[in-house]
């Protein structure tokens, strides 16, 4: 099999860091090639070079035997290179079809484009309404827009950066069938994912980066997930140490919470109830688009529910906004880290002040004490091993995993009474995920109540004391994770709400 893409000695330096250091590898024609490495290993910089977003300082690339040095993404697309980004590059005020059209050099008439989007999305099992406004779509639906937009380009090389992070298992299976079909027809795929079992199932080759350098290549089908993880980080990984602790009093009680859908394509919350105790980790599972974002918004106070009650340590906070809830000790971490949890162009210091100003004593007579804010940012960076040049770096300059460690650490170090997080390890590497999970377990062991909303069932079963399923805006009664079987989880995720015991 011939090589479609060959990279030799590629180097890219930034102030204070060498992102890529003499990287060399090849992607075969029709191959599905994994690019592995922990957050900050240089994967994002490398694919940005391939896609024409970044110019390398040294090294060469060849595409199908010819010299390849795209000056911008337009040139990369013209050469047959397409990319699905980890962070969405969509305009929320525009429709699906309008967003897809913006990514095309010569888009057809909107009617014809809408028809083509329907055909492609239905063929690949990723249904989309071309007329839907992107701002009304769930994270999973937005990811579908990105994927379909690339598939419409008929690429020779398709770069995929964490494409399954917000897809259901069924959508993942269909996507994999699609990728295998594309590969069989000669399309090469460069695949980035921190889900190592996905890599082992899908990919036929892997290049492993560490510290910007290639440290190995392998056939992932013949390598265990544990070995892949250890080669990525250079050391053995330990599972989170779940400390034995007894749950205390109820710190958060939600009863009869109902909230209309935020838009035509959102999900309404329907009679949600739960009790969370001090020292407990409660896991809430569900596939994308079943009300996860809406539940976090309701608990954070970003949207006030017209029906139902929320009690924090017995005090009614149902009508309180986010600031008052934070002062009282209810902190949250949303799924979308870049744009919701953090302001992209602001420094880490300023992002630390956005949620920590009140609880960390940064306010003096109405003004922010920026020295204290910087000190808090430094504290988060050190405690959570955030790889960054310093607290004045912009949030958007961090890799996904490092930004996630920062936003989770920012909330954990404010000593909340209750912490609610949505998708806490989305798109982060094995080492960063282990660190985040350990921090959440330790927070609960220290007496806080922790509610984790996640699509990663393995994660929830690993760290949660009890598990509840969210389906179409309804929350099942929680059950101890020790009593769960995969069959029972499947029933709960499918909406068998009446089968479980009453709230405990």
RASULHU-V164297 format. One record per pair of residues at least 4 apart in sequence whose C-alpha atoms are under 7 Angstrom apart, sorted by sequence separation. I is the first residue (numbers start at 1). GAP is how many residues later the second one is. D is the distance in whole Angstrom. If there is no record, write none. Layout:
i={I I}
gap={GAP GAP}
d={D D}
This chain:
i={13 14 27 37 42 43 44 45 46 47 48 49 62 63 71 72 73 74 75 76 77 94 95 96 97 98 99 100 108 109 110 111 112 113 114 115 116 117 118 119 120 121 122 137 138 139 140 141 142 143 144 145 146 147 148 167 168 169 170 171 172 173 174 175 176 177 178 179 180 181 182 183 195 196 197 198 199 209 210 219 223 224 225 226 227 228 229 230 262 276 286 291 292 293 294 295 296 297 298 311 312 320 321 322 323 324 325 326 336 337 338 339 346 347 348 349 350 352 353 356 357 358 363 364 369 370 371 372 373 374 375 376 377 378 379 380 381 382 389 393 398 399 400 401 402 403 404 405 406 407 408 409 410 412 428 429 430 431 432 433 434 435 436 437 438 439 440 441 442 443 444 456 457 458 459 460 470 471 484 485 486 487 488 489 490 491 492 13 14 48 49 62 63 70 76 77 94 108 121 122 137 167 182 183 209 210 223 230 261 297 298 311 312 320 325 326 336 337 338 339 346 357 358 363 364 381 398 428 443 444 470 484 491 492 12 13 27 37 48 49 61 62 70 101 121 208 209 230 261 276 297 298 310 311 334 338 357 362 363 444 469 470 12 13 49 61 121 207 208 230 261 298 310 334 362 468 469 12 35 61 91 134 164 208 260 310 317 333 343 395 425 468 11 12 90 207 208 259 260 309 342 468 10 11 118 207 259 362 388 468 10 11 206 207 258 259 362 467 468 10 11 206 258 466 467 9 10 117 205 206 257 258 378 466 467 9 10 205 206 257 258 377 466 467 8 9 204 205 256 257 304 387 465 466 8 97 114 204 256 257 386 465 476 7 8 97 203 204 255 256 374 464 7 52 126 255 6 7 52 53 254 255 301 302 386 6 52 53 200 201 254 301 302 353 386 461 5 6 52 199 200 253 254 301 352 384 476 5 20 51 210 253 267 269 300 384 441 471 3 4 5 19 209 210 252 253 267 268 469 470 471 477 3 4 52 208 252 267 349 352 469 471 477 3 4 51 250 251 252 349 352 381 384 477 478 2 3 19 20 140 176 250 251 380 401 477 1 2 121 139 140 250 251 400 401 1 120 197 249 250 349 400 401 196 248 249 348 380 51 157 158 159 160 161 162 247 248 380 418 419 420 421 422 423 156 157 158 159 160 161 162 247 248 327 401 405 417 418 419 420 421 422 423 155 156 157 158 159 160 161 247 300 327 416 417 418 419 420 421 422 423 97 246 247 96 97 245 95 96 95 96 95 96 95 96 296 94 95 93 94 92 93 92 93 349 91 92 348 349 12 13 347 348 11 12 126 347 348 10 11 12 125 259 347 348 11 258 259 347 348 10 11 257 259 346 347 9 10 96 100 125 258 345 346 9 10 124 257 258 344 345 8 9 124 256 257 344 345 8 256 257 343 344 7 8 255 256 342 7 124 255 360 6 7 254 255 359 6 254 5 6 253 254 5 253 352 356 4 5 252 253 4 252 3 251 252 84 251 84 250 84 341 83 337 82 82 81 80 81 82 83 84 85 86 333 80 81 82 83 84 85 86 80 81 82 83 84 86 84 331 331 330 329 330 331 332 333 334 335 329 330 331 332 333 334 335 329 330 331 332 333 168 168 167 166 136 136 137 138 136 137 136 140 140 32 138 31 30 30 30 35 30 32 33 34 35 36 29 30 31 32 33 34 35 29 30 31 32 33 34 29 32 28 292 281 280 34 279 279 279 41 279 281 282 283 284 285 287 34 41 42 278 279 280 281 282 283 284 285 286 33 36 41 42 278 279 280 281 282 283 284 285 32 33 34 35 36 37 41 278 32 33 34 35 36 37 277 285 31 32 33 34 35 36 37 276 283 290 283 290 291 282 290 291 281 282 283 284 285 286 290 281 282 283 284 285 286 280 281 282 283 284 285 286 284 23 21 22 23 20 21 19 20 18 38 237 240 37 38 239 36 240 241 240 251 242 245 229 243 272 270 271 272 269 270 267 268 269 267 286 242 274 194 194 194 194 165 165 162 40 40 39 39 39 39 16 39 39 38}
gap={4 4 4 4 4 4 4 4 4 4 4 4 4 4 4 4 4 4 4 4 4 4 4 4 4 4 4 4 4 4 4 4 4 4 4 4 4 4 4 4 4 4 4 4 4 4 4 4 4 4 4 4 4 4 4 4 4 4 4 4 4 4 4 4 4 4 4 4 4 4 4 4 4 4 4 4 4 4 4 4 4 4 4 4 4 4 4 4 4 4 4 4 4 4 4 4 4 4 4 4 4 4 4 4 4 4 4 4 4 4 4 4 4 4 4 4 4 4 4 4 4 4 4 4 4 4 4 4 4 4 4 4 4 4 4 4 4 4 4 4 4 4 4 4 4 4 4 4 4 4 4 4 4 4 4 4 4 4 4 4 4 4 4 4 4 4 4 4 4 4 4 4 4 4 4 4 4 4 4 4 4 4 4 4 4 4 4 5 5 5 5 5 5 5 5 5 5 5 5 5 5 5 5 5 5 5 5 5 5 5 5 5 5 5 5 5 5 5 5 5 5 5 5 5 5 5 5 5 5 5 5 5 5 5 6 6 6 6 6 6 6 6 6 6 6 6 6 6 6 6 6 6 6 6 6 6 6 6 6 6 6 6 7 7 7 7 7 7 7 7 7 7 7 7 7 7 7 8 8 8 8 8 8 8 8 8 8 8 8 8 8 8 9 9 9 9 9 9 9 9 9 9 10 10 10 10 10 10 10 10 11 11 11 11 11 11 11 11 11 12 12 12 12 12 12 13 13 13 13 13 13 13 13 13 13 14 14 14 14 14 14 14 14 14 15 15 15 15 15 15 15 15 15 15 16 16 16 16 16 16 16 16 16 17 17 17 17 17 17 17 17 17 18 18 18 18 19 19 19 19 19 19 19 19 19 20 20 20 20 20 20 20 20 20 20 20 21 21 21 21 21 21 21 21 21 21 21 22 22 22 22 22 22 22 22 22 22 22 23 23 23 23 23 23 23 23 23 23 23 23 23 23 24 24 24 24 24 24 24 24 24 24 24 25 25 25 25 25 25 25 25 25 25 25 25 26 26 26 26 26 26 26 26 26 26 26 27 27 27 27 27 27 27 27 27 28 28 28 28 28 28 28 28 29 29 29 29 29 30 30 30 30 30 30 30 30 30 30 30 30 30 30 30 30 31 31 31 31 31 31 31 31 31 31 31 31 31 31 31 31 31 31 31 32 32 32 32 32 32 32 32 32 32 32 32 32 32 32 32 32 32 33 33 33 34 34 34 35 35 36 36 37 37 38 38 38 39 39 40 40 41 41 42 42 42 43 43 43 43 44 44 44 44 45 45 45 45 45 46 46 46 46 46 46 46 47 47 47 47 47 48 48 48 48 48 48 49 49 49 49 49 49 49 49 50 50 50 50 50 50 50 51 51 51 51 51 51 51 52 52 52 52 52 53 53 53 53 53 54 54 54 54 55 55 55 55 55 56 56 57 57 57 57 58 58 58 58 59 59 59 59 60 60 61 61 61 62 62 63 63 66 66 67 67 68 73 74 75 75 75 75 75 75 75 75 76 76 76 76 76 76 76 77 77 77 77 77 77 79 80 85 86 87 87 87 87 87 87 87 88 88 88 88 88 88 88 89 89 89 89 89 119 120 121 122 127 128 128 128 129 129 130 148 149 151 151 152 153 154 155 155 156 156 156 156 156 156 157 157 157 157 157 157 157 158 158 158 158 158 158 159 159 160 161 163 164 165 165 166 167 168 168 168 168 168 168 168 168 169 169 169 169 169 169 169 169 169 169 169 169 170 170 170 170 170 170 170 170 170 170 170 170 171 171 171 171 171 171 171 171 172 172 172 172 172 172 172 172 173 173 173 173 173 173 173 173 177 180 181 181 181 182 182 182 183 183 183 183 183 183 183 184 184 184 184 184 184 185 185 185 185 185 185 185 186 190 191 191 191 192 192 193 193 194 194 194 194 195 195 195 196 197 197 198 198 199 200 201 202 202 203 203 203 204 204 205 205 205 206 207 221 229 233 234 235 236 261 262 265 347 359 360 361 362 363 373 389 390 391}
d={6 6 7 5 6 6 6 6 6 6 6 6 5 6 6 7 6 6 6 6 5 6 6 6 6 6 7 7 6 6 6 6 6 6 6 6 6 6 6 6 6 6 6 6 6 6 6 7 7 6 6 6 7 6 6 6 6 6 6 6 6 6 6 6 6 6 6 6 6 6 7 5 7 6 6 6 5 5 6 7 7 6 6 6 6 6 6 5 5 7 7 6 6 6 6 6 6 6 6 5 7 6 6 6 6 6 6 5 6 4 5 5 6 6 6 6 6 6 5 6 6 6 5 6 6 6 6 6 6 6 6 6 6 6 6 6 6 7 6 7 6 6 6 6 6 6 6 6 6 7 6 6 7 7 6 6 6 6 6 6 6 6 6 6 6 6 6 6 6 7 5 7 6 6 6 5 6 7 6 6 6 6 6 6 6 7 5 4 7 5 5 5 6 5 5 6 6 6 5 5 6 6 5 6 5 6 7 5 5 5 5 4 7 6 5 5 6 6 6 6 6 5 7 5 6 5 6 6 6 6 5 7 5 6 6 6 6 7 5 6 6 5 5 5 5 6 6 5 5 7 6 6 6 6 7 6 6 6 6 6 6 7 6 7 6 5 6 7 6 7 4 6 6 6 5 7 5 5 7 7 7 7 6 5 5 5 7 6 7 7 5 5 5 7 6 6 6 6 7 5 6 6 7 5 7 5 5 6 7 4 7 5 6 7 5 7 6 5 7 5 7 5 5 6 5 4 5 7 6 6 7 5 6 5 6 5 7 5 6 5 7 6 4 6 6 5 6 6 4 5 6 6 6 5 4 7 5 7 5 6 5 6 7 5 7 6 7 7 6 6 7 7 5 5 6 4 6 6 5 6 5 7 6 7 6 4 4 6 5 7 5 5 6 6 6 6 6 6 5 7 5 6 6 5 6 6 5 5 6 6 6 5 7 7 6 7 7 6 6 6 7 5 7 7 6 6 6 7 6 7 7 6 6 5 6 6 5 5 6 7 5 6 6 4 5 6 6 6 7 5 6 7 6 6 7 6 5 7 7 5 7 6 5 6 7 6 7 6 6 6 5 4 6 7 4 7 7 6 5 6 5 7 7 6 6 6 6 6 7 6 6 6 6 6 6 6 5 6 6 6 6 6 6 6 5 5 5 5 5 5 5 6 6 7 6 7 5 5 5 5 5 5 5 7 6 6 6 6 6 7 5 6 7 7 6 6 6 6 6 6 7 5 7 6 5 6 7 7 6 5 6 5 6 4 6 7 6 6 6 6 7 7 5 6 5 7 4 5 6 5 7 7 6 6 5 7 5 6 7 6 7 7 5 5 6 5 6 7 4 6 5 6 7 7 5 6 7 4 7 5 6 5 5 6 4 6 6 6 6 7 6 6 7 7 7 4 5 6 5 4 6 7 5 6 6 6 7 7 5 6 5 7 6 7 6 7 6 5 5 6 7 6 6 5 5 6 7 5 6 6 7 4 5 7 6 6 6 5 6 7 7 7 7 7 6 6 6 5 6 6 6 6 7 5 7 5 5 5 4 5 5 5 6 6 6 6 6 7 7 7 6 6 5 6 6 6 6 6 5 5 5 5 5 4 5 5 6 6 6 6 6 6 6 7 6 6 7 6 7 5 7 6 6 7 7 6 6 4 6 7 7 4 6 6 6 6 6 6 5 5 5 5 5 5 7 4 6 6 6 6 5 7 7 7 6 6 7 4 5 7 6 4 6 6 6 6 6 6 6 5 7 5 5 5 5 5 5 5 5 6 6 7 5 5 5 5 6 6 6 6 6 6 5 6 6 6 6 6 5 5 6 5 4 5 5 5 6 7 7 7 5 6 6 6 6 6 5 6 5 5 6 5 5 5 5 6 6 6 6 6 6 5 5 5 5 5 5 6 7 6 6 5 6 6 7 6 5 7 6 4 5 5 6 7 6 7 6 5 6 7 7 7 7 5 7 6 6 7 6 6 6 7 6 4 5 7 6 6 6 6 7 7 6 6 5 7 6 6 6 7 6 6 7 5 7 7 7 6 5}
